[in-house]
Amino acid sequence: MKILVFTEKPFAKAAAEAIANTINASGNEMKLVEKGTRADLLEAVKDVEGLIVRSDVIDAEVMDAAKNLKVIVRAGAGYDNIDLAAATAHGICVMNTPGQNSNAVAELVFGMMVMMCRNQYNGTSGSELKGKSLGIYAFGQVGRNVARIAKGFGMSLTALDVFVPDAVMEAEGVKPLHDVDKLFSENDYVSLHIPATKDTKGSIGYDLVMKMPKNGVLVNTARKEVIDEAGLLKALEERTDLRYVADVKPDNAKEMEEKCAARVFFTPKKMGAQTAEANFNAGVAAAEQVIAYLKDGWNKYQVNK
């Protein structure tokens, strides 16, 4: 069977080679298209049974063109670039690769936190993370890695995740919370790891951010869509002690930077999973999952119904 690896943002060379070796060793045929256009994608999917992508948009038009397509795997945790309803309607299984880039994202969280508590290294006196409180919003693979690293910094930890039992958090030395208001009001730092869903989009805004303690820092390595950007900016303008740092550049980034100066920072593009290790792990995992599905229907990480 043919497996297409289509990436507008290519895998690292070592990862691409490992993916190719994995697919070829399974007896399947790999087709690789890097930095391809939309037209390239629509042409390339016509005769493949499996598809591996990163942040590329896979919608109904792509699936209509892919008459033989059986499985799509997103090499990464987020999958909002794939139209799940369309995939289900086409009888296509969609999977992600949870956990493969979680350490990379968690380490970026702390790179950002240290940068902000040291005033972006501008030469002025900053503060330390030791003894500060950290609230983790969503306790999945990334959230758990954040908790692991935070212990090394000597931070106190709470977390909110309606899908994770209290006992799981407590076993990690994390105090469970069940109220988002408390998550924000009781923590010096809040790190967001929630997905962008109809319930979470625009859910982090003025009211929640204003509840943060003095000198509070909001860290977003999740999705920009979960932020009410106008509300956040209003809070930052009214509370000049608050700071916001994100791996997801907001639509009003220029205005935030002009009005809030050194209290905000945004990476130029999403960098959370941009490590050689995460790139390699997610790519190989995606290849193994496509192969397993095509061979015997293995679908442990299926995200559509």
TORDRENPA-638076 format. One record per residue: x, y, z of N, C-alpha, C, CB in turn. Coordinates in steps of 0.001 Angstrom, whole numbers, plus 500000, padded with zeros to 6 digits. Each point is the difference from the previous one (the first is absolute). Glycine has a CB too. Layout:
residues N
XYZXYZXYZXYZ ...
END
This chain:
residues 305
500833498800500000499167501200500000500870501253500000498186498751501217 501271502351498291500738501255499930499660500901501187500039499823497495 500998500748503079499853500927501116500635501331499607500016498097501698 499188502965498321500491501327499653500429500750501255498496500045497986 502708500483501985500473500913501041500014501384499372501422498205501185 497585502603499191499869501337499411500223501027501091498379499170498237 502628501666501602500313501001501011500419501309499360500677498189501565 498513502837498657500398501339499561501240500426500794497587500606499396 502429498986501899501155500237500863500712498658500166498862501954501235 502216497797498033500613498669499944500502499472501341500631500552497700 499393498127502411500656499350501126501500500238499881498173498233500165 502511501689500976501465500072499971500524498821499192500078501176502257 501124498972497191500559498973499120500038498633500666501357501759498896 499097498180502353500086498720500706498619499385500194502068500798501162 496947500052499127498640499512500186499427499466498687499678501648501869 500540499096497046499498499572498692500606498658499590499702502406499346 501576497436500939500662498734499671499449498853500836502063501265499375 497684498998501902499459498964500881498581499616499597501438500859501856 497772500122497732498640499724499527500052499121498757499188502198500941 501686498170498130500140499227498758500435498570500296500578502101498760 500383497745502131500478498653500343498900499170500645502307500913500297 496902499720500557498916499297500681498945499532499010500418501365502048 499195499517497043498970499658499017500504498951499015499043502300500230 502160497885499267500544499054499024500208498611500607501115501913498836 499298498047502432500218498717500661498702499235500202501979500976501132 496911499735498870498697499353500207499442499414498708499562501584501874 501115498691497006499518499501498719499071500958499292500236497745500903 499514503414499713499177501031499365500888500950499195498296499838501870 501091500975497300500734500950499162499764501414500500499814498459498018 501257502314502158499866501367500471500092501000498858500967499300502178 498145501688497870500051501127499078500240501239500857498431498887498276 502599501874501443500364501170500793499829501283499198501610498597501296 497629502336499265499842501325499396500277501031501090498279499162498285 502809501578501560500372501024500976499827501383499402501621498419501072 497948502515499763499768501389499582499046500060498810502287500626500832 496748498459499161499059499932498885498891501037500078500505497600499860 498903502692498996498872500930499930498695499226500192501298501542498449 497624499183501610498673499367500096499755499110498788499127501963501325 501256498521497522499826499214498774500832498721500054499557502112498710 501639497985501838500860498818500143499328498960500899502056501438499680 497336499026501391499330499099500935498827499289499334500690501482501895 498478499271497401498822499412499359500395498965498948498750502132500411 502377498071498949500473499034499011500626498787500683500390501870498367 500397498372502674500754498920500641499124499000500748501875501584500202 496961498860500287499167499098500819499134499057499165499970501760501750 500033498415496953499056499261499154500114498479500108500084501921498467 501119497562501746500179498550499944500617499409501272500244500240497549 499575500466503600500631499502501226498953499478500987501884501633499672 498553497417501157499132499444501036500256500636501371499939497857498715 501279502666501477500354500621501267500584501384499790500399497746500970 499403503139500006500482501380499894500564500447501340498298500506498203 502919500028501770500638500579501185500207501487499746501156497801500581 498376503031500361500148501445499860500472500597501316498199500054498239 502167501211501707500330500738501211498889501038500231502532499649499655 497691501597499969498979501032500218499194500296498744501455500981501751 498706498186497234499320500219498726498490499821500131502056499225498810 497190501625500515498535499945500067499475498871499121499906502480500446 499377496600500190499407498867499282498485500091500180502077498522500347 497254501882498593498557500218500067499256499083499029500415502383500669 498293497876499164499159499153499157500485499962498556498081500523501487 502452500588498022500494500038498624501133499003499805499338502410499830 501558497530501140501117499049499924499477498577500029501519501647501129 497529498094499757499461498647500149499200499577498766499915500340502483 499416500604496877499283499692498760500979499556498915498211501671500606 502980498918499416501011499665498985500696498678500300500342502436499605 499603497147501664500728498799500442499059498806500064501601501426501317 498103498001497549498990498938499917500382498736500771499377500909497785 501925498851502393500440498773500673500414500212501453500734499187497794 499190502046502675500540500338501318499229499326501132500754502178499063 499989497181501823499406499288501129500374500586501350500032497979498609 501158502637501469500463500493501296500867501249499830499921497655500909 499869503310500005500807501220500063500603500061501395498540501231498287 502755499000501795500629500180501311500677501363500046500351497502500245 499281503261500749500625501301500259501210499760500889497781501249499783 503396499080499735501228499810500768500106501111501035501147498872498036 498200500919503079499933500983501070498745499776500811501291501654498631 498507499158502387498838499801500876498748500696499472501563499812501927 498587501448497638498837500734499516499545499503498639500764501976501289 497935498079498467499478499499498727498882500884499460500612497689500703 499350503583499718498942500888499535500194500431498552499732500786502333 501367498797497039500208500270498575499327498953499115502164501100500576 497227497887500051499340498937499250498495500054500258502079498555500129 497136501402498812498541500031500113499523498606500412499806501846498236 499938497985503058499634498685500520498642499529499490501350500499502020 497709500414497881498669499624499523500067499494498560498965501703501541 501822498988497651500154499575498607500683498641499930500122502401499270 500867497382501582500700498719500009499048498868500366502132501170500616 497050499051500390499028498986500407499028499704498865500204500754502386 499339500309496944499075499826498879500636499218498860498889502136500634 502422497980499220500722499279498942500485498624500458500702502202499068 499014497452502186500439498706500515501497499925500232498095498991498824 502516502149501497501444500081500201500310500119501490500287501081497734 500631498114502748500459500074501385501033501115500134499564497527500326 500274503322500688500966501064500277500627499745501366498696501666498585 502623498346501468500709499842501267501016501119500187499680497512499875 500654502739501375501131500876500319501093499164500654498469502013500282 502605498621500145501105499267500645500264500627501364501040499398497749 498067500412503208500125500665501306501276499619500739497530500048500126 503042500927500522501157499765500853501347500109499321498543498571501272 501488501408497411501295499971499308500755501325500076499040498304498477 500222502811501637500675501294500094499754500679501341499786500231497535 499687499011503433499586500607501262501156500569500800498120498425500030 503009500904499987501138500536500752500522501269499353500599497691500744 499419502336497928500479501199499296499139501212500348500858498557498123 497831501265501881499101501105500329500185500422501459498346499179498280 501758499824502609500163500308501422501286500778500267498709497936500553 502363501694498777501256500725500187499880501436499500501266497845499775 497991502351499134499800501358499495499238500844501020500003499128497636 499026500267503042499253500713501042500967500634500998498056498408499731 502924500815500704500919500516501011501029500959499420499676497899501265 500678501916497475500850500991499354499316501355499985501037498209498590 497664501784501128499232501237499960499811500587501393498837499171497958 500885499974503019499777500473501365501253500646500573498299498202500322 502851501163499462501255500575500490500274501329499307500903497692500466 498846502352498234500227501234499259499137501139500552500572498648497958 498170501052502361499113501058500476500309500409501435498249499144498461 502094499878502398500286500392501385501329500736500099498686498030500815 502155501855498163501252500773499939499872501207499063501289497892500471 497467502537499323499721501224499233500622499979498611499883501233502146 500029497612497221500538499805498654501476500394499913497712500413499079 502992499391502027501455500230500049500378501430499604500338497581499476 498867503371501019500249501395499610500969500723500932497726500033499025 502887499220501895500987500612500886499457500445501340501149500714497989 497529499215502193499404500394501280499837498786500905498799501902498874 500961498368502395499842498928500988498667499289499793501425501274501648 498617497377498299498787499225499798499605499230501241500570499823497607 498813499026502187499574499161501120500332498553499671498143501617500622 501597497482500326500291498586499825498712499183499939502183500313501196 497918498506498211498849499100499953499842499222501303500296499810497526 500804499962503179499936499254501243499037500662500986502357499219499630 496751499963500924499047500505500971498743500609499401501914500392501442 498045499734497235498811500537499343499010498871499718501370501862498970 497375498505500786498958499016499730499692499941498509499036500389502284 500745498394497234499713499779498583498699499227499848502461500017499467 496626500522499755498750499318499683500066499442498595498731501508501553 500977497216498302500077499326498704498581499737499513502237498930500584 497401501675498297498640499861499465500000498909498940499482502442500466 500144496370499937499959498745499238501218499162500387498755501110498061 500964497672502392501050499152500552500213498767499137499446500822502293 500756499430496407500333498920499083501498499778500013498007500531498560 502530498971500323501422499689499936500871501242500195499455498104498476 500162503013500892500798501221500162499887500507501425499660500586497579 499126499474502945499799500481501361500786499197501023497752500768499324 502325497929500480500734499152500951501505500241499913498189498275499829 502295501993498961501414500331499860500306501370500600500104498596497927 498961502324501945500156501308500634500108499829501514498705501105498126 500432498046502435500034499752501442501340499394500419497507499675499991 502980499389499232501291499344500309501130501019500064499201497901498879 500849502987500137501070500993499953499830501032501118500195499666497508 498560500720502764499731501022501019500499499580501373498011500716498694 501937497988501578500488499513501296501482500311500153498272498170499993 502480501725498939501422500310500054500267501460500289500391498158498424 498664502715501207500138501428500287499519500355501404499709500458497572 499676498576503110499508500263501350498704500780500020502329499961500762 496821499842498231498711500691499933498903499149500642500733501180497892 498234499474502606498822499281500486499031499847498832500291500904502376 498986497968497588499245499649498802498527499710500262502096499103499090 497062501450500039498594499619499933499656499778498541499415501308502104 499510497945497640499593499741498615498498499833499919502206498918499524 497268501386499304498579499841499718499828499219498716499467502147501189 499839496737498900499697499189498823498832499096500350502413500069499184 496431500203500207498788499248500348500066498541499554498718502122499827 502247497553499304500104498636499492501035499152500745499308500884497792 501367499724503160501050499286500736499590499858501463501776500884498421 498200497904502116499625499793501399500948500705500969499018497812499342 500452502636501775500821500675501006501184499135500410497974501218500819 501801497479499307501047499095500470501220500015499077498232498565501036 501538501623497669501110500039499048500861501229500257498617498773498288 500739502370501937500746501227500286500728499890501334498331501325498675 500968498180502325500588499889501332501215499083499997497749500404500998 502213498560498174501133499082499904501231500700499420498398498087499719 501379502996499546501097500777499417500400501176500888499205499332497730 500197500738503453500316501099500905499333501305499619502139498895500435 496723500996498877499277501177499518498637500072500682501201499889497771 498429501276502732498707500192500647498917500205498938501130501002502036 497826498171497947498921500161499004499121501209500328500010497512499606 499594503211499383499017501071500139498810499676499103501809501719500534 497031498806499811498796499718499217499284501275499582499769497843501211 500909503291498944499419501303499701501046500833499267498469499886502037 501217500503496736500969500756499200500315501356500630499155498842497949 499877501750502764500269501268500682501115499836501025497613500691499657 502362498192501077501038499748501000501354499754499341498263499049501534 501731500289497320501249499739499294500721501306499717499017497930498975 500227503085500624500602501291499672500268500848501240498833499913497807 500273500054503151500153500879501169501036499502500998497641500649499702 502668498052500257500900499433501003501415499735499484498006498987501036 502305501405497731501308499675499439500730501206499415499113497751499526 502188502305500763500839501059499438500173499804498498501200500226502197 498861498506497383500134499643498592498875499045499634502517500318500074 496905499873498746499019499055499463500471499587498614498083501039501336 502020497638498453500454499469498717498840499288499316502366499747500871 497313500685497913498850499471499268500382498829499100498980502270500069 500245496640500051500223498821499152498683499415499506502104499518501260 496855501299498743498689499557499550499912500032498477498989500841502139 500212498261497272499811500023498543499031501107499611500452497528499881 499517502794498836499038500986499501498729499271499584501863501546499218 497109498541501608498708499376499723498915501073500067500788497767500941 497996501846498752498908500979500052499811500541501421498877498823498078 501513500392502915499846500424501393501170500842500492498673497949500397 502508501870499011501184500712500511500390501225499180500776497836500871 498773502237497888500386501144499163499532501315500627499881498536497951 501050502391502209499677501302500577499676499963501481499178500628497793 501139498267502874499605499847501407500948500678500984498958497864499355 502261502472500205500970500644500884500062501475499644501349497860500240 498037502962500598499925501418499673500099500890501214498632499400498064 500743501735501850500121501063501007499710499518501421499353501617498237 499493497770501970499581499642501359500987499051500675497633500312499294 502806498647499984500929499043500593501375500609500244498755498174498865 501765502538500148501342500561500134500056501024501135500385499624497545 498553501133502632499963501002501069500007499369501389498765501507498458 500917497227501640500003499304501290501410499603500436497707499156499490 503272500919499612501347499554500341500629500901501070500252499075497675 500601500347503173500678500791501035500918501049499377499891498034501555 500609502860499275500923501041499538501206499346499329499249501563501856 501151498985497015501129499504499199499729498637499366501511501275501496 497222498403498320499638498728499385500476499893498554498027499917501504 502290498849498090500474499735498636499154498894499385502355500712500609 497069499561498237499224499011499247500852499481498858497816501128500605 502317497542499313500823499365498984499098499166499090502014499953501558 498073500276497141499152499267499063500837499293498947498164501650500383 501969497031499761500637499191498962498965499083499363502211500090501219 496507500249498979498915499189499461499581500542498631499211499438502343 499639501206497607499467500556498754499590501450500230499202497712499254 501019503147499756499628501403500167498486500160500101502053500675498736 497200498376500687498545500119499991499370499935501388500048498989497758 500658500479503232499413499902501345500014501353500710500747497607500132 499957503359499296500123501327500609498984500977499412502436499568500395 496868501158500483499220501164499599501007501144499953497770499155501048 502764501112497781501140500903499876499669501433500400500844498547498186 497960501911501493499608501358500388499889500102501516498772500294497820 500655498669502787499869499989501452501344499923500696497795498922499737 503107500274499715501335499887500582500728501334499934500084497583499346 499843503083499508500670501292499846499439501018500994500406499503497562 498292500489502615499381500926500959500546499752501405497911500096498585 502215498628501778500528499663501325501442500457500137498457498033500116 502349501761498857501401500398500046500151501525500093500583497947498672 498497502766500702500057501463500065499615500501501385499464500119497558 499548499236503059499537500438501317500927499540501121497670499944499133 502958498912500674500898499430501017501420499988499430498125498556500990 502627502480499280501331500102499408501020499065500651499468502356499446 500094496879501540500880499000500621499896498646499305499767501200502179 499202498601497014499762498703499358500842499836498738497676500006500920 502627498717498765500796499704498817499402498807499239502066500904501158 498190499090497542499482498924499145501091499569499031497631500889500192 502611497814499750501004499460499092499382498824499263501912500748501502 498326499174497188499293498986499219500837499447498851497882501130500603 501888497603499147500596499328498845499036500064498821501319498461501516 497658502333498642498968500125498974499695501492499840499002497685500540 501583502921498481499903501447499810498550500431499811502289500008498984 497211500893501856498601500430499872499778500881498779499788499866502471 498963500240497131499684500844498850500292501465500298498241498364499301 501641502032501972500271501391500372501380500163500631497553500339500332 503394498843499219501353500017500565500643501385499930500234497610499344 499642503041499527500634501315499830499468500994501021500299499540497556 498378500449502640499392500927500966500437499660501422498024500300498473 502027498394501836500452499590501336501433500440500244498451498038499925 502400501781499078501411500363500155500170501515500140500648497972498662 498534502793500615500089501454500071499536500525501353499642500108497536 499284499288502999499405500501501236500595499392501264497938500353498718 502607498429501156500469499294501196501508499788500025497806498881500078 502860501489498866501472499979499920500586498690500500500001502464500300 500874497602500701500750498832500449499176499018500826502002501426499973 496719498845500201499157499074500790499389498892499161499499501874501526 500749498140497162499505498928499133501135499500499109497666500991500026 502223497757499582500960499429499056499318498891499218501947500571501516 498306499393497163499425498970499142501080499428499086497745501142500082 502298497558499775500929499404499045499543500368498586500537498075501596 500385502040497461499633500401498638499132498960499285502122501295499903 498002497435500498499134498937499498499919498953501097500619500434497546 498446498645502347499814499026501077501246499132500133497506499988499604 503089500038501592501292499364500218499960498824500967501005502184499534 497835497564501082499927498997501055500593498655499645498012501152500743 501671498349498080500468498675499592501257500063499137497649499212500111 502935501972499771501135500164499099501328499623500663498733501811498843 501396496915501468501294499460500422500288498784499133499719500841502402 501541498838497460500370498836499195499382498734500563502139501122499367 497832498784501960499476498802500643498491499845499776501812500192501717 497438500893498485498554499936499826499635499734498546499713501563501929 501008499077497167499774499816498570500177498535499610500778502350499578 500284497061500915500313498596499717498937499085500613502468500548499932 497245499651501341499062499123500703498600500028499391501324500364502069 498179500845497640498645500121499457499923499410498593499635502065501388 501405498151497809500004499472498633500001498483499964501196502038499282 499667497349501507500078498534500029498723499411500573502491500123500252 496975500503500800498753499513500586498867500047498977500763500781502265 499186500307496956498955500124498972500125498889498966499953502488500342 501276497240499236500224498931499017499565498647500556501919501302499032 498441498426502196499644498714500616498494499854500151502178500004501215 497142501102499081498548499938500179499269499791498675500233501484501992 500234499183496956499391499790498675500170498547499574500461502402499368 500734497080500807500288498613499614499121499025500774502362500647499462 497539499577501847499210499098500845498522500039499622501650500330501858 497858500858497789498587500095499612499750499275498679499821502202501203 501047498021497831499826499365498697500167498483500080500825502095498920 499977497453502024500238498563500140498853499284500692502423500476500072 497162500063501098498978499267500761498974500879500695501687498269500322 498209503001499235498964500872500551500312500589501367498426498662498720 502833501309501702500378500558501311499685501487500030501825498273500269 497395502169500718499549501395500023499944500584501409498694499522497952 502278500136502877500006500427501395499845501507500150501431498047500517 499158502740498612499976501445500156499042500686499029502342499865500789 496615499433498820499016500581499087499287501158500695499688497769498833 500122503350500447499393501188500589498653500355499367502291500815500503 497316498439498475498666500200499426499191498721500190500893501667498293 497817498461501548499108498846500213499417499522498676499441500842502304 
END
